[in-house]
């Protein structure tokens, strides 16, 4: 009888722990999403002071799919991961590439878009994106990005100039204080080349693809402890928005080329 009572007590205790754990697991009905707001056409501040752009519309589609109330929190890019780790935001949605280095600190959803890196320089200037090809050149990069990592590791005979935002890079590029910038191709296209201030500049050299540095695509960043719950929700939303055509509809609105993630990772 004592053995049966002990077994029943253990079973009850186990069930109670399971119920408590389930009750403590977040449902993620409300989310604070960290965004940059200074990386067109993915995210930027419009004339009305409101956030707009491809990623802004896309994350809203994901939130609708997850039936979650999302608050967008603007943050400088290099402060996004610290904001996540200090629990000021619950997830990062700011063109953050999935890399081995970043995966040491945070978790990611599956990729939701993928684009190559390119150099931008004065039109007519042909640059070879190698150490020898950029010898003696000043290359501007946004601090905290994979482009900074790649430039520092690859262009060892160049001076790497780091900036807090890509807009600051463009200002120095236009004024001639740097020779080129390395960045994500759509952001360079829309954020500079297609604007009046980008007149006289163009992509230079071939697209740069390096999965080790640039990762296999862009994903939603989150704390590792939340990967099993929040990550599962985002992955399901990414699949659903891709399947129902919303992703393509939004992508076609901003880009005239395919930015869908590679099917084989």
C-alpha positions, 0 to 999 in steps of 0.5 A: 500500500505504501508503495502504491501511495508513493507511486501515486504521489510521484505521479501527481508530483510529476503531473504538477511539474508538467502543468507548472512548466506548461503554465510558465512557457510563454505563449508569445501573444505579445512580442517586442521586435527589434528593428533597425529602421535605417536600412532601406528598402528593408526598414526605414523611417518614412516622412510621416515618422513611421517605420516602413519597408519590406521587412516591416511589412513581412514581420507584420505578416508573420505576426498576423500568422502567429496571431501575436500583437507585435510592437516594433522597437527601433534600435541601432544595428550593433545594439540589437543583440545586446538588446535581445540578451538584456530582454529589451526585445523578444526577437530581432528582425533586421536583416541579421545573417545566420552565421556560425559566429552569431549562433554562438550567442543567439538562436535563429529561425529558418532563413526568410530571405537571402541576398549576396554582398557587393562592392559599390564604388564610382561608376566605371571603377572596376574593383576585384573583391580580393586582398590584392584587388583592393590593395591600398583602398579605403573600404567603408563598412557598417560596424557590427555587420557580416560585411565588416567581418568579411572585409577585415578578414579578406581585404588585409591590404586595405584600410577598413573604415567602420561606421555606425550606420550605412547612411554615414558610409554613403556620405563618406563614399560620395565625398571621396573619403573612402573608395568603396563600400561592401554591403548587401546588394538590395540595400545598396541598390535601393538605399543609394544607387537608385537615389539622387545622391547615388548618381555616378556610383555603381556596383563594382566587381562580382557578387560575393557569396561566402556561407561561412561569413555571410551565412545561409540567409537572413533569419529571425534572431532570438534568445537560445532559451526561446528557440523551442517555443518562439522559434517554432512559431516563427518557422511555422509563420515563415512556411505559411507566408511563403506557401500562401504567396504573401512573401512573393507579393511583398518581395515583388513590391520591392525587388525585381529579382528573387530574394527567396531563401535557398531551398537547400541549406 
